[in-house]
Amino acid sequence: MKATVLKKHGGTDQSSLVDLLSPQPAKNEVLIWVHAIGIYPTDIYVRQNIGLDYIFNW
């Protein structure tokens, strides 16, 4: 499966598209396929602002 990964704070230049193994759900879990996502300007602002680091607990 394809995934966009953010490894550290910064703008969209810190994201990369990677191939990951598909997750295997446990007996009490379900696997949901996502066909599209949205990234809003607020999402980018939060990732660029180191003062909001507590949100991600990094």
N, C-alpha and C positions, 0 to 999 in steps of 0.2 A: 504494500500500500504506500502511497505517497503521503508525505507529511511536511508541513512547514515548521521548522524548528528555530526558536530564538534561544541562543546560548548565553547571551549577556545583554545588558542594557544598551540601548541605542535605537537608531532609526530602522527603517526597513532594510538597510544595508547589512544588518546583523542577522537577518533571516536567511535560511537556506532550505532548499527543497531536497528532501532525502527519501530514500526507500527504507521502509520499516517492515518487519514481519507483521502479519495480521494478528491482532490479539485473539486469544482463545478464552472465551467466557467460562467461568466456573458454573457449577450446577445451578446456583441461585442467581445467575446474572444473565443478561441478554446482550447481544452484539447489535449495535445500531449503525447502519451505514449512513454516512453523511455525504451528500453529493455536492454541496456548496456551502461556503461560509461568507461572512462579511467582516471586513476590517474597516473600522470607522476612524476618522481623524482623532477622536478621543483615545482610542486604543494606542495609536502611535504616540500621542502626547504622553500618556502614562508610561510607556516603555522608554521614552527618552528622558523623563524627569527622574533623576536619582533620588530626589526628595520623597518620592512615592514608593521607594524600595520596600517599605514595610508591607505593602499589598502582596508582593510576591514572596516575601520572607526568604530572600536570597542572602 
